[in-house]
Amino acid sequence: MPKAALSFEQRKAYKLKYFKSWIVSQMKLTGKTQKDVGDALGLSQGTVSTMLTVADVRKKGNGRRINPDPFSYGQILTLFELFGTEAEERQRLLML
């Protein structure tokens, strides 16, 4: 996280961006696709793609509204199981 003082909204956006990038990196490491993640969560591949989209704050009115908090707690736990995440890393990610 940047060392400069951030507002609550900026901190939340940074943490969500980090979590989404963590999911993408785990997908690459484990060889999973968005379809695999969608099947585990009971969602379509398109929905997973939308959930992993990072909003570009520099672009105004790009026509797509991005859910600011797309993952539920249950979905996060399911992702941990899917990727075989260790307890220490789970704790670190849940404390974000």
ZADO-1210 file (C-alpha; in nm, 4 decimals, padded with zeros to 6 digits):
<atoms>
<atom x="00.0000" y="00.0000" z="00.0000" code="MET" pos="1"/>
<atom x="00.1330" y="00.3501" z="-00.0776" code="PRO" pos="2"/>
<atom x="00.2870" y="00.5407" z="00.2124" code="LYS" pos="3"/>
<atom x="00.0906" y="00.8599" z="00.1458" code="ALA" pos="4"/>
<atom x="-00.2242" y="00.9262" z="00.3438" code="ALA" pos="5"/>
<atom x="-00.5227" y="00.7870" z="00.1566" code="LEU" pos="6"/>
<atom x="-00.8924" y="00.8344" z="00.2051" code="SER" pos="7"/>
<atom x="-01.1115" y="00.5386" z="00.3014" code="PHE" pos="8"/>
<atom x="-01.2367" y="00.5047" z="-00.0568" code="GLU" pos="9"/>
<atom x="-00.8835" y="00.5094" z="-00.1963" code="GLN" pos="10"/>
<atom x="-00.7684" y="00.2418" z="00.0516" code="ARG" pos="11"/>
<atom x="-01.0669" y="00.0225" z="-00.0327" code="LYS" pos="12"/>
<atom x="-01.0066" y="00.0594" z="-00.4080" code="ALA" pos="13"/>
<atom x="-00.6368" y="-00.0246" z="-00.3645" code="TYR" pos="14"/>
<atom x="-00.7132" y="-00.3366" z="-00.1582" code="LYS" pos="15"/>
<atom x="-00.9753" y="-00.4576" z="-00.4054" code="LEU" pos="16"/>
<atom x="-00.7352" y="-00.4053" z="-00.6959" code="LYS" pos="17"/>
<atom x="-00.4691" y="-00.6032" z="-00.5073" code="TYR" pos="18"/>
<atom x="-00.7124" y="-00.8874" z="-00.4350" code="PHE" pos="19"/>
<atom x="-00.8259" y="-00.9064" z="-00.7969" code="LYS" pos="20"/>
<atom x="-00.4636" y="-00.9176" z="-00.9147" code="SER" pos="21"/>
<atom x="-00.3964" y="-01.1924" z="-00.6584" code="TRP" pos="22"/>
<atom x="-00.6809" y="-01.3991" z="-00.8074" code="ILE" pos="23"/>
<atom x="-00.5454" y="-01.3517" z="-01.1605" code="VAL" pos="24"/>
<atom x="-00.1938" y="-01.4506" z="-01.0507" code="SER" pos="25"/>
<atom x="-00.3287" y="-01.7616" z="-00.8730" code="GLN" pos="26"/>
<atom x="-00.5189" y="-01.8546" z="-01.1877" code="MET" pos="27"/>
<atom x="-00.1942" y="-01.8373" z="-01.3849" code="LYS" pos="28"/>
<atom x="00.0052" y="-02.0307" z="-01.1231" code="LEU" pos="29"/>
<atom x="-00.2483" y="-02.3117" z="-01.0941" code="THR" pos="30"/>
<atom x="-00.3480" y="-02.3214" z="-01.4610" code="GLY" pos="31"/>
<atom x="-00.7112" y="-02.2346" z="-01.3863" code="LYS" pos="32"/>
<atom x="-00.9297" y="-02.0377" z="-01.6253" code="THR" pos="33"/>
<atom x="-01.2135" y="-01.7969" z="-01.5630" code="GLN" pos="34"/>
<atom x="-01.4475" y="-02.0835" z="-01.6517" code="LYS" pos="35"/>
<atom x="-01.2919" y="-02.2996" z="-01.3775" code="ASP" pos="36"/>
<atom x="-01.3336" y="-02.0180" z="-01.1257" code="VAL" pos="37"/>
<atom x="-01.6892" y="-01.9607" z="-01.2437" code="GLY" pos="38"/>
<atom x="-01.7742" y="-02.3291" z="-01.2072" code="ASP" pos="39"/>
<atom x="-01.6378" y="-02.3294" z="-00.8498" code="ALA" pos="40"/>
<atom x="-01.8393" y="-02.0187" z="-00.7606" code="LEU" pos="41"/>
<atom x="-02.1508" y="-02.1230" z="-00.9521" code="GLY" pos="42"/>
<atom x="-02.1193" y="-01.8303" z="-01.1929" code="LEU" pos="43"/>
<atom x="-02.0683" y="-01.7916" z="-01.5664" code="SER" pos="44"/>
<atom x="-01.7314" y="-01.7096" z="-01.7194" code="GLN" pos="45"/>
<atom x="-01.8619" y="-01.3675" z="-01.8243" code="GLY" pos="46"/>
<atom x="-01.9635" y="-01.2829" z="-01.4693" code="THR" pos="47"/>
<atom x="-01.6188" y="-01.3808" z="-01.3402" code="VAL" pos="48"/>
<atom x="-01.4612" y="-01.1637" z="-01.6083" code="SER" pos="49"/>
<atom x="-01.6740" y="-00.8693" z="-01.4961" code="THR" pos="50"/>
<atom x="-01.5869" y="-00.9326" z="-01.1310" code="MET" pos="51"/>
<atom x="-01.2146" y="-00.9289" z="-01.2111" code="LEU" pos="52"/>
<atom x="-01.2350" y="-00.6071" z="-01.4124" code="THR" pos="53"/>
<atom x="-01.0441" y="-00.3208" z="-01.2535" code="VAL" pos="54"/>
<atom x="-01.2063" y="00.0195" z="-01.2939" code="ALA" pos="55"/>
<atom x="-00.9931" y="00.2789" z="-01.4691" code="ASP" pos="56"/>
<atom x="-01.0396" y="00.5913" z="-01.2586" code="VAL" pos="57"/>
<atom x="-00.8851" y="00.8073" z="-01.5299" code="ARG" pos="58"/>
<atom x="-01.1687" y="00.7299" z="-01.7712" code="LYS" pos="59"/>
<atom x="-01.4977" y="00.8963" z="-01.6943" code="LYS" pos="60"/>
<atom x="-01.8248" y="00.7589" z="-01.8269" code="GLY" pos="61"/>
<atom x="-01.6824" y="00.4528" z="-01.9982" code="ASN" pos="62"/>
<atom x="-02.0346" y="00.3065" z="-01.9987" code="GLY" pos="63"/>
<atom x="-01.9607" y="00.0162" z="-01.7631" code="ARG" pos="64"/>
<atom x="-02.0448" y="00.0275" z="-01.3972" code="ARG" pos="65"/>
<atom x="-01.8102" y="-00.1886" z="-01.1908" code="ILE" pos="66"/>
<atom x="-01.9347" y="-00.3364" z="-00.8654" code="ASN" pos="67"/>
<atom x="-01.7079" y="-00.1887" z="-00.5969" code="PRO" pos="68"/>
<atom x="-01.7212" y="-00.5048" z="-00.3827" code="ASP" pos="69"/>
<atom x="-01.7908" y="-00.8008" z="-00.6116" code="PRO" pos="70"/>
<atom x="-01.6793" y="-01.0902" z="-00.3871" code="PHE" pos="71"/>
<atom x="-01.8753" y="-01.2215" z="-00.0899" code="SER" pos="72"/>
<atom x="-01.6996" y="-01.3790" z="00.2059" code="TYR" pos="73"/>
<atom x="-01.8198" y="-01.7238" z="00.1001" code="GLY" pos="74"/>
<atom x="-01.6847" y="-01.6743" z="-00.2510" code="GLN" pos="75"/>
<atom x="-01.3473" y="-01.5693" z="-00.1120" code="ILE" pos="76"/>
<atom x="-01.3309" y="-01.8859" z="00.1001" code="LEU" pos="77"/>
<atom x="-01.4243" y="-02.0937" z="-00.2054" code="THR" pos="78"/>
<atom x="-01.1415" y="-01.9289" z="-00.4020" code="LEU" pos="79"/>
<atom x="-00.8969" y="-02.0107" z="-00.1221" code="PHE" pos="80"/>
<atom x="-01.0005" y="-02.3769" z="-00.1430" code="GLU" pos="81"/>
<atom x="-00.9836" y="-02.3776" z="-00.5240" code="LEU" pos="82"/>
<atom x="-00.6307" y="-02.2368" z="-00.5282" code="PHE" pos="83"/>
<atom x="-00.5077" y="-02.4362" z="-00.2247" code="GLY" pos="84"/>
<atom x="-00.4144" y="-02.1220" z="-00.0353" code="THR" pos="85"/>
<atom x="-00.2184" y="-02.1762" z="00.2878" code="GLU" pos="86"/>
<atom x="-00.3490" y="-02.0499" z="00.6229" code="ALA" pos="87"/>
<atom x="-00.0921" y="-01.7690" z="00.6539" code="GLU" pos="88"/>
<atom x="-00.1757" y="-01.6263" z="00.3140" code="GLU" pos="89"/>
<atom x="-00.5486" y="-01.6584" z="00.3827" code="ARG" pos="90"/>
<atom x="-00.5079" y="-01.4606" z="00.7020" code="GLN" pos="91"/>
<atom x="-00.3051" y="-01.1911" z="00.5258" code="ARG" pos="92"/>
<atom x="-00.5599" y="-01.1541" z="00.2467" code="LEU" pos="93"/>
<atom x="-00.8570" y="-01.1465" z="00.4824" code="LEU" pos="94"/>
<atom x="-00.6901" y="-00.8719" z="00.6866" code="MET" pos="95"/>
<atom x="-00.6571" y="-00.6423" z="00.3827" code="LEU" pos="96"/>
</atoms>
